[in-house]
Amino acid sequence: MTEAKAPDRFPVGLTIATAIAFAILCALGVWQVQRLAWKTELLRQIETRSTAPPAALERVLARPDGEDLGFYRVQVVCPGLDTAPFLQLYALKDGQAGSRLISACPLGAGPYGAILVDRGFVPDTVSARPPVADAGRPVEVVGLLREPEPGNFVTPDNRPGENQWFSRDVAAMAQALGARDPAPVFLLAETPTNPDFPALQPAPLPGEIPNRHLEYALTWFGLAGALIAVYAAMLWRRWKS
């Protein structure tokens, strides 16, 4: 007479691990849903503000402290901007490496003494740069205000002494350019600041701002569902055997 096989013990450890993994996958899915709402509102804001007629920069900067100024379309006259000293900020545009040229625009009115202007993008294939002189002509700039973009753990440190910048640090850049009391935002030009130097391409916005957070959310939730299906199938096989 054969002895009946004792049923396998309930897989407590595997169940705990599955529950933790399931919770993590669901949390990532919820996070992507929240990011979807944020990105949708951001794109709506960009569309509304960036297509509006430009307002006077000083009037926009005079708004209450703490108000989000990102992507407001403004205009300002910057004396001598076409020959102003500039910093070189490493950037990518349409998959091509290059530099954004950052100069200071002094302001005659409003709560700040200057604003940093992103004059545009120069690809690395172009070695020439706009001239720098003590005096230049006034340049009317129309562009978008952008909040600084801090670097992350993979962003190299800025090297002011070598004029190599990898993140938008308003205070450090303003100090390097000798600009006092700078506004806390950048002005990204959408109109040319050096028409006689066509290699400098105004680029206030990327060509396309992706919004794939729904796809990411469905992926995480799908993985969570697949995990539970595999776990349930494993339990069913144990109970059947």
N, C-alpha and C positions, 0 to 999 in steps of 0.2 A: 504494500500500500504506500503510495507516494504521499509525501507531506505537502500540504497546501502551501503555496508561496505566500509569504507575508507581504501585505501591501507596502509599497514604498512610502517612506515618510513624506509628509507635506514639505515641499522645497521652500523653507522659510527664507533662507539666504537669497535664493534666486528671486523670490517674491519681493523682498525688500529692495533688491537692486533694480528690479523691473519698475517698482513703484517710484523709486527716485528718478530713474531715467525718464519715465512717463511724465513726472512732474516738471522736469527740466525742459523736455520737448514742448509741453503745453505752455510753460512760462515763456519760452522763446517765441512761440506762435502768438501769444498775447502781446508780447513786446513788439512784434512786427505789426500787429493790428494797430497798436498805439502809434508806431512810427508811420503807418499809412495815414492816419488822421493828421499827424503833424505835417507830413510831406504834402498832403492834399491842401491843407491850409496855407503852407508856404508857397506852393505853386499858384494858388489863387491870389495871395498877396503880391507875389512877383508880377503876375499878369496885370493886376490892378494898378500897382504903383509904377511899374516900369513903362507902361504905355500912356500914362497921364502926361499932360503938358508939363514941362519942367518948371519948378518953382524956384524962387531965389534961395540960394544956399543959406544965407544968413538967417532967413526967416525959418527955414526948416531946422537949423541947428539951435534956434532959440526955443524949441519946444521943451516941455518939462523934462527934467532929468529922469532917466530911467525909461523913457519912451523908446520903443523899438524904431530905429531910423533906417533899418535895412531896406534897400531897394527903392527908396524914394528917388524920383528923378528930379535933378536940380540943375541949375546953371549958375556960373560964377565967372568973373573975369580975373584971370591970374596974370599979374604983371611979370613979364620976362620968362614965362614958362617954357617957351620953345628953346631957350638956351640955359635953363636952370640946371644946377647940379642934380645928379640922380643916383639912386641906389639900384642895384640889380637883384631882383627877387627871382629865384629859380622857379620855373613854372612849366607846365605841359599844356599844349593847345593842339587839339585834334591829333593827339598821339605824338606830337613833335616837341622836343625839349627846347627850352629857350629861357629868356629872362623877361620879366616885367620891369619896366623902368618907373621908379617911384621918386617923385619930386615934391617939394613943399610949395604950397600956394599961400602966400600971406593974405590975411583977411583984414579989411579995414573996419569992419563993423561986426557986431554980434558978440557972443560970449567967448569966442576962441580967437587966438592970434593967428592960427594957420590951419590948413588941412592938408593931409598927404594925398597926392593925386597919383593914381596908377595911370600912367600915360599910354600904356599899351604893351604889346608883346613883340619881342624881337627873337626870331628863331636862332638857334645856335649856328646855323649855316651862314649867318650874316655876322661878320666881325666888326663892321662899322657901327658907330654910335652917333647920335645927334651931337652937334657942337655944344660946348659949355663956355659961356661968356658972362661977363659981369652985368651986361644989360641986354635985354631982348624986348620984343614987342609984346604988348598985352595980348593974351589968348583967351577967347571966350570958350569955356569948357561946358559942355552938356554931358551929364553922365549919371551914374547910379551910386548912391551911398551903399556901402557894404560894411558890415560889422567885421572886426578883425577875425582872422581864422587862426586860432592857436595851433601849434604843432602837436603831434602826438609822440609816442615813445619811439617811433621810427624816423621822426623828423630830425635831421642833423641840426646841430647848434648853429645859430647865426654867427658869422665871423665879420663883425663890422670893420676891423682893420684891413681886411682883404676885399671889402665891398662884396661879400657873398652872403646873401640872405635866403633863408629857407622857410621862414614863417613871418607873419605880419605882426610885428611888435611895434605898436604906435610910439611908445615912449622912446625906445632905443633908436628907431628910425628917425624920429623927429630930432633927437639929440645929435645923431650923425649928420643931419642936414642943417643943423643950427636953427631949427624952427621952435619957437617958444609957444607954450600953451596950446598944444595941438588939439584939434577935435578928436573924439574917441572913435571916429569912423574914417574909412577911406572913401575917396571919390574916384570911381573907375570911369575913365573917360569913354564916351561912345562917339565923340567927334575927334577928328585928328588934332593933335597938339603940335605936330611937325609935318605939315603938308608936303614940304620939300624932302622929307625922309620917309618914303612910302613903306620901308621895311618895318617901321613902327606901326603895328596894327592895333587899333583900339579893340578891346575885348572885354566889355563889362560883364557879360554873362556867357557861360558855356553854351555851345550850340544846342545841347539837349540835356535837360535835367531829368535823370531817370526816376521813375516811381514804380518800383517792382516789389514793394513791400507786401502787397496782397499775394503775389506769387510766393514770396518767402514764407508768409504766414501759412499758406496752404501746404507748403512743403513740410514745415515743422509739425503741423497738425496731422498730416498724412503719415509722417514717420511715427508719431505717437500712436495713431491707429494701427499701423503695421506692427508695432511692438506689442500692443495688446493682443492682436490676432495671433502672433507667433507664440506668445506666452499661453494663451488659451488653448492653442493646438497642442502645445507641449503637455499641459495638464490633462487634456483629453486622452492623449496617448498613454500617459502614466496610469490613468484610472482604468483604461481599457485593457492594459496588459496584466 
